Amino acid sequence: MNRLRALVVEDNELARDMIAKMFAMAGHEMVAHCTGLEDTLDTYRKLKPDLVTLDLSLGEGVDGLKVLKGILAADPKAKVVILSANIQKDARERLLQAGAKGFLTKPFTIKDFTALIEKVGGQ
């Protein structure tokens, strides 16, 4: 598989650092990180990453579902995976309908992370 370039949307610095390390361990690269709707959309448009990881619980009242919909409005072919601590069944269904390509519930293992990003990134 080719090296993936990823945008990480995560407001927690420790989680963001862990995700960046996992991308590196899997042979991929985090090219940028964001924490809000407008900076995510601007960064996505500028960098055109291969994959986006998105936490649903972003600070300052930022709604992860709005971020997902904004990315997909900008690029309907965007590959967005959700990495969040609380993904209930009904939320999963709404996110899949909105265009998310996959989910991992925090905390997750490097094995599960690598399997998901390589599956989605190879689509």
Backbone as numpy.savetxt, mean C-alpha at the origin, in Angstrom:
# Nx Ny Nz CAx CAy CAz Cx Cy Cz
11.21 -12.33 -10.95 10.37 -11.15 -10.95 11.26 -9.91 -10.95
10.81 -8.92 -11.69 11.53 -7.64 -11.73 11.44 -6.94 -10.38
12.39 -6.09 -10.14 12.40 -5.28 -8.92 11.22 -4.32 -8.93
10.39 -4.37 -7.89 9.24 -3.49 -7.79 9.63 -2.17 -7.12
9.03 -1.10 -7.59 9.18 0.22 -6.98 7.88 0.52 -6.26
7.96 0.75 -4.96 6.76 0.88 -4.15 6.64 2.23 -3.46
5.40 2.68 -3.37 5.03 3.85 -2.58 4.35 3.32 -1.33
4.83 3.75 -0.17 4.28 3.30 1.11 3.50 4.44 1.74
2.21 4.20 1.98 1.34 5.20 2.61 1.09 4.71 4.03
1.83 5.31 4.96 1.85 4.86 6.35 2.29 6.02 7.23
1.52 6.32 8.27 1.87 7.45 9.13 2.74 7.06 10.32
2.85 5.77 10.62 3.66 5.32 11.75 5.09 5.08 11.27
6.02 5.82 11.83 7.42 5.75 11.37 8.02 4.36 11.55
7.75 3.70 12.67 8.30 2.36 12.89 7.75 1.37 11.87
6.45 1.42 11.63 5.85 0.53 10.64 6.40 0.82 9.25
6.56 2.09 8.93 7.09 2.49 7.63 8.51 1.96 7.45
9.34 2.09 8.48 10.72 1.58 8.41 10.73 0.06 8.24
9.83 -0.64 8.94 9.75 -2.09 8.83 9.35 -2.49 7.41
8.37 -1.79 6.85 7.92 -2.10 5.49 9.04 -1.84 4.49
9.77 -0.75 4.65 10.91 -0.47 3.77 11.95 -1.58 3.85
12.24 -2.06 5.05 13.21 -3.15 5.22 12.70 -4.43 4.56
11.41 -4.69 4.70 10.85 -5.90 4.08 10.92 -5.82 2.56
10.66 -4.63 1.99 10.82 -4.47 0.54 12.26 -4.77 0.15
13.21 -4.21 0.88 14.63 -4.43 0.56 15.01 -5.91 0.69
14.53 -6.56 1.74 14.84 -7.98 1.95 14.26 -8.84 0.82
13.16 -8.40 0.24 12.52 -9.14 -0.85 13.09 -8.75 -2.22
14.07 -7.84 -2.23 14.70 -7.43 -3.48 13.96 -6.33 -4.21
13.13 -5.60 -3.49 12.35 -4.51 -4.07 12.73 -3.20 -3.39
12.09 -2.11 -3.79 12.49 -0.80 -3.28 11.30 0.08 -2.92
11.36 0.69 -1.75 10.40 1.73 -1.39 10.96 3.02 -1.97
10.25 3.61 -2.94 10.76 4.82 -3.59 10.31 6.09 -2.89
9.23 6.00 -2.09 8.75 7.16 -1.35 7.73 6.69 -0.32
7.46 7.60 0.64 6.39 7.33 1.60 5.56 8.60 1.77
4.30 8.40 2.11 3.37 9.51 2.29 2.48 9.22 3.49
1.79 10.27 3.94 0.90 10.09 5.08 -0.49 10.68 4.86
-0.69 11.40 3.78 -1.99 12.05 3.56 -2.48 11.87 2.14
-3.69 12.31 1.91 -4.33 12.14 0.60 -3.62 12.91 -0.50
-3.46 14.22 -0.33 -2.88 15.04 -1.41 -1.42 14.69 -1.70
-0.61 14.47 -0.64 0.79 14.13 -0.91 0.89 12.76 -1.56
-0.01 11.83 -1.21 -0.01 10.51 -1.85 -0.33 10.63 -3.33
-1.37 11.38 -3.64 -1.77 11.52 -5.05 -0.70 12.23 -5.87
-0.11 13.28 -5.31 0.96 13.99 -6.01 2.16 13.07 -6.24
2.56 12.36 -5.20 3.71 11.47 -5.30 3.44 10.34 -6.28
2.24 9.78 -6.22 1.89 8.70 -7.15 2.01 9.18 -8.60
1.45 10.33 -8.88 1.49 10.86 -10.25 2.92 11.11 -10.72
3.76 11.61 -9.83 5.15 11.93 -10.19 5.99 10.67 -10.40
5.86 9.69 -9.49 6.75 8.53 -9.49 6.23 7.31 -10.24
4.93 7.22 -10.42 4.32 6.05 -11.08 4.89 4.72 -10.54
4.73 4.47 -9.23 5.27 3.24 -8.66 4.55 2.00 -9.19
5.21 0.86 -9.06 4.62 -0.41 -9.49 3.56 -0.90 -8.52
3.67 -0.47 -7.27 2.82 -0.98 -6.20 2.69 0.07 -5.11
1.53 0.10 -4.47 1.30 0.98 -3.32 0.86 0.12 -2.15
1.49 0.34 -0.98 0.97 -0.26 0.24 0.27 0.86 1.00
-0.91 0.56 1.54 -1.75 1.58 2.15 -2.26 1.13 3.50
-1.98 1.92 4.52 -2.56 1.71 5.84 -3.90 2.44 5.85
-4.92 1.81 6.40 -6.24 2.44 6.43 -6.37 3.47 7.52
-5.59 3.32 8.58 -5.69 4.21 9.75 -4.57 5.23 9.72
-4.75 6.25 8.92 -3.76 7.31 8.82 -4.15 8.43 9.76
-3.18 9.18 10.23 -3.43 10.26 11.18 -4.21 11.42 10.59
-4.56 12.34 11.47 -5.21 13.60 11.10 -6.49 13.40 10.30
-7.24 12.34 10.62 -8.52 12.13 9.98 -8.48 11.72 8.52
-7.34 11.26 8.04 -7.22 10.82 6.65 -7.88 9.45 6.52
-8.80 9.32 5.60 -9.54 8.09 5.35 -8.81 7.26 4.30
-8.37 6.06 4.68 -7.65 5.19 3.76 -8.46 4.82 2.53
-9.78 4.67 2.68 -10.62 4.35 1.53 -10.62 5.50 0.52
-10.61 6.74 1.01 -10.54 7.90 0.10 -9.20 7.92 -0.64
-8.13 7.55 0.07 -6.81 7.49 -0.57 -6.82 6.44 -1.67
-7.36 5.25 -1.36 -7.46 4.18 -2.36 -8.23 4.66 -3.58
-9.39 5.24 -3.35 -10.21 5.71 -4.47 -9.51 6.81 -5.26
-8.77 7.69 -4.57 -8.04 8.75 -5.25 -6.93 8.21 -6.15
-6.20 7.21 -5.65 -5.14 6.60 -6.46 -5.74 5.95 -7.70
-6.82 5.21 -7.50 -7.44 4.50 -8.63 -8.12 5.45 -9.61
-8.57 6.60 -9.14 -9.12 7.61 -10.05 -8.00 8.17 -10.93
-6.82 8.33 -10.34 -5.67 8.84 -11.08 -5.12 7.79 -12.04
-5.20 6.52 -11.65 -4.68 5.42 -12.46 -5.48 4.15 -12.16
-6.46 3.84 -12.99 -7.30 2.66 -12.75 -6.53 1.34 -12.71
-5.31 1.33 -13.24 -4.50 0.10 -13.24 -3.57 0.02 -12.03
-3.64 0.97 -11.13 -2.77 0.98 -9.95 -2.96 -0.29 -9.13
-1.86 -0.76 -8.58 -1.88 -1.96 -7.73 -1.69 -1.51 -6.29
-2.77 -1.57 -5.53 -2.76 -1.12 -4.14 -3.08 -2.29 -3.23
-2.21 -2.51 -2.23 -2.48 -3.52 -1.21 -2.64 -2.82 0.13
-3.51 -3.35 0.94 -3.82 -2.77 2.23 -3.02 -3.50 3.31
-2.30 -2.72 4.12 -1.57 -3.24 5.28 -2.11 -2.50 6.48
-2.95 -3.16 7.28 -3.61 -2.46 8.37 -3.85 -3.40 9.54
-3.96 -2.82 10.72 -4.15 -3.62 11.92 -5.56 -4.14 12.07
-6.52 -3.48 11.48 -7.91 -3.87 11.69 -8.65 -3.89 10.36
-8.70 -5.07 9.76 -9.43 -5.21 8.50 -10.53 -6.24 8.73
-11.72 -5.78 8.99 -12.84 -6.68 9.22 -13.42 -7.14 7.89
-14.19 -8.23 7.93 -14.71 -8.84 6.71 -15.50 -7.85 5.84
-16.38 -7.06 6.44 -17.16 -6.12 5.63 -16.27 -5.04 5.03
-15.23 -4.63 5.77 -14.29 -3.64 5.23 -13.51 -4.24 4.07
-13.12 -5.49 4.18 -12.40 -6.15 3.08 -13.23 -6.13 1.80
-14.50 -6.46 1.95 -15.38 -6.50 0.78 -15.50 -5.12 0.14
-15.66 -4.08 0.96 -15.75 -2.71 0.42 -14.45 -2.32 -0.29
-13.33 -2.69 0.30 -12.04 -2.34 -0.29 -11.78 -3.09 -1.59
-12.16 -4.36 -1.63 -12.03 -5.13 -2.88 -12.91 -4.53 -3.97
-14.13 -4.17 -3.61 -15.03 -3.54 -4.58 -14.46 -2.20 -5.06
-13.76 -1.52 -4.17 -13.16 -0.23 -4.53 -11.89 -0.39 -5.36
-11.30 -1.61 -5.38 -10.14 -1.85 -6.23 -8.87 -2.32 -5.56
-8.88 -2.54 -4.24 -7.68 -3.07 -3.57 -7.36 -4.44 -4.14
-6.07 -4.76 -4.24 -5.62 -6.02 -4.82 -5.30 -7.08 -3.77
-5.21 -6.68 -2.49 -4.89 -7.65 -1.46 -4.79 -6.98 -0.10
-4.63 -7.84 0.92 -4.63 -7.37 2.31 -3.62 -8.16 3.13
-3.06 -7.50 4.10 -2.34 -8.16 5.19 -2.73 -7.46 6.47
-2.99 -8.24 7.49 -3.32 -7.68 8.79 -2.04 -7.58 9.61
-1.78 -6.39 10.17 -0.60 -6.19 11.02 -0.84 -6.86 12.36
0.19 -7.45 12.94 1.54 -7.66 12.38 1.52 -8.83 11.39
2.46 -8.80 10.45 2.55 -9.86 9.45 4.01 -10.28 9.32
4.24 -11.43 8.71 5.59 -11.96 8.56 6.19 -11.51 7.22
7.49 -11.57 7.12 8.17 -11.25 5.87 7.72 -12.22 4.78
7.48 -13.47 5.15 7.03 -14.48 4.18 5.68 -14.08 3.58
4.73 -13.71 4.44 3.41 -13.31 3.96 3.49 -12.02 3.14
4.30 -11.07 3.60 4.48 -9.80 2.90 5.04 -10.03 1.51
6.11 -10.81 1.42 6.76 -11.07 0.14 5.81 -11.79 -0.82
5.08 -12.77 -0.30 4.14 -13.52 -1.15 3.08 -12.58 -1.73
2.55 -11.70 -0.90 1.50 -10.79 -1.38 2.04 -9.80 -2.40
3.15 -9.14 -2.10 3.62 -8.11 -3.04 4.08 -8.71 -4.35
4.65 -9.91 -4.31 5.08 -10.53 -5.55 3.89 -11.03 -6.36
2.85 -11.51 -5.67 1.64 -11.93 -6.38 0.99 -10.72 -7.06
0.78 -9.66 -6.31 0.12 -8.47 -6.85 1.03 -7.77 -7.87
2.30 -7.65 -7.55 3.23 -6.98 -8.45 3.42 -7.69 -9.78
3.19 -8.98 -9.79 3.34 -9.75 -11.02 2.09 -9.81 -11.88
1.01 -9.21 -11.40 -0.25 -9.23 -12.15 -0.19 -8.34 -13.38
